[in-house]
Each structure stands twice: as structure tokens, then as C-alpha cells.
């Protein structure tokens, strides 16, 4: 309720302020002209004051009809002097009209009106045959300075208003752009979380499924117990990953999150993936000719996830019993390759989420991912540039 009242009050103020400004300007012009007329003690000031009120009243229309107000004011000044009323100067009664015309981006008309008034004033000042040669009471410089000041003030007010409007528009556009950028970052974060969940949960549940099958087929109680223990370890890891993700989605503070496992994901911790695959019956050889500590964090994490997803695909889809994982640095890129002897076949033109996720990881770093069959089975090769900028 309070905000609605405040909004209505603000709208009323915006509607009222222009009228107050126009009324104030009209009163000011009327008073100044009246004072000039009152200073001439040779004649009655009443007719001149009536004209002063007329000149001021014209300014109430200055926003809707600025050019008309200027024209009527100029011709009104000529009529004023034609009636032989007390001198008030040529430019003084037109100050408000000149200001108003310049304020609405009609500066050329303001200059034209001022030039006409000054030219007429100068002509009569040098007409020696006219006993009222000095009817304006002001010198040429004074008339010129007064007109220039009125036009300049109107232009400055217009420029200030336009600058404020432009600044408000830029602020609105900036705010909208920041909002879109925030939405894009949120979307990217959701996609990243989805990829991580797919990679980690998919890997651990694939391992759990394999060991469940082993436990179901095992005859030796010890073998069954060992398989079930591996199932328990895999599902526990999946639950830990889910808890970490839930904490991120709830936007907990950095001090309350669990930085351990999440921050350790990289080629240095690839042994957990390899050991799980070996326990599932896959003969995996590893050749890591790279120091993980020298890699950017984003590249190290992407390499780990690509190896993890590739090994998971080998376990779930290829039927392979042998796989090789290698990583080495060549020039300015890290090359990660996973080769198996399974029946990977041809690449689906519409690959699953796993391959899409690996390609996205490589693409986000400016790298590329190649997948396809080979003479032995199936190969996944990732080229990841190592000159990416570290996030703060």
C-alpha cells in the first residue's frame, strides 16, 4: 500500500513540476517588466503592466507552442512600442520565449528572433529624427548579452536533460545486460552441474551395476562380499556427489561447502577411476606423461572428466576387456587418449549425453574432441589447450 501511494505521489509530482516551472517563469518575467515600467515616472504604469502580464501569460504555453509563443512575443513587442508605452527594451520581454525555444531544440529560431529584435532596436537607436531614439534604455551590448544568455541557458538545460535521459537509458540497458549475463552464467552453471552429475553418477552407478552382477553370479562368499563392498563404495561416492551438488544449488556459503573431493578432481586423482574399472574386470594401462600440477585447473578437471566418462562408456557399452589411457603435452595442448578393444562400432550421428558432454568440455576450453572406431576397437581423443586463463 505504501509503495503504491509513493508511486502515485511521484507521478503527481512529475505532472505538477512543469506547470510550477512555467508559472514561476511567467511570474518572474511579469515582475521584471513591471519593475522596469514602474521605474519610468513620466507616464502611468498601468497599461504597461497589463502588457507585462500578457507577456508573462504567454509563457504558460511555452511547452506546447514554443514557436508560436516566440512569434507572438516578437510581434507583441512591436505593438507595445507602436502604442508609445514606456520603454522596456526589445529583448527583455522575449527572454522567456527565447529560452523556451532553445530548450526544445529550436535554437535557430531563437537566434533568428533575437537577431530581429536587436536589429530593430539598433535601427531606432541610430534614428536621430526620432525623439525616442533611446527607447530601449539598454545599449547594443546589453541587448546582445541578454539574448545570448537566454538562448545559452535554454540550450544548456536541454543538454542536461538529454544527458540525464541518456544516462538513465544506458543504466537501464546495462542493468538488462547484466541480468542477461547473470541468467547466462546461471544456465552455464546448471549445464556444468548436469555434466558433472552425469559423469560422476553415471560412472559410479555403472561400476555398482557391474559389481552387483558379479555378486549375483559369485559362488564364493568372499567374492560375493568383496563385490558387494565395491557396490557400497560406488553408491557412497554417488551420494557424496549428490550432497555436494545440492549444497551448491542451495547457494551455501563457501565456508560451508565441502572443498575436498570437488577440488581434488584432476589427473592426479585418476587412480580412483582406474581402480574401479580394474575391479570391474577391465585391464587398464595408464601412461600419464604430464605433471597435473602444471596444468590450469579447468584443463585438469576437464581431462579427468573425459577420462572418467570414456572409461564408463567402455564398461557400459563396448564389451572391451583392455583399455589404454594416456595423456601428454604436445606444443601448447594437452592430448588425452582412451583406446579400448571393444566393439564400439560407428559413431551415432546423434551421440548420447556422455559424448556431448565431453565435446562441450573440450569446446568450452577452445579445444576439440574426436571419437570413432579404430582397428582395435574404439578411440576417444581430446585436444585441450593449456594456455587458457585461470579463473580467480
ABEGO torsion letter per residue (X at the ends): XAAAAAAAAAAAAAAAAAAAAAAAAAAAAAAAAAAAAAABAABBAAAAAAAAAAAAAAAAAAAABAAAAAAAAAAAAAAAAAAGBBBAEAAAAAAAAAAAAAAAGAAAAAAAAAAAAAAAAAAAAABAABAAAAAAGBBAAAAAAAAAAAAAAAAAAAAAAAAAAAAAAAAAAAAAAAAAAAAAAAAAAAAAAAAAAAAAAAAAAAAAAAAAAAAAABABAAAAAAAAAAAAAAAAAAAAAAAAAAAAAAGBBAAABBABAAAABEAAAAAAAAAAAAAAGBBBBBBBBBBAAABBAAAAAAAAAAAAAAAAAAAAAAGBABBBBBBBBBEABBBBBBBBABBAEBBBABBBAAAAAAAAAAAAAGBBBBBEBBAAGBBBBBBBBAABBBBX
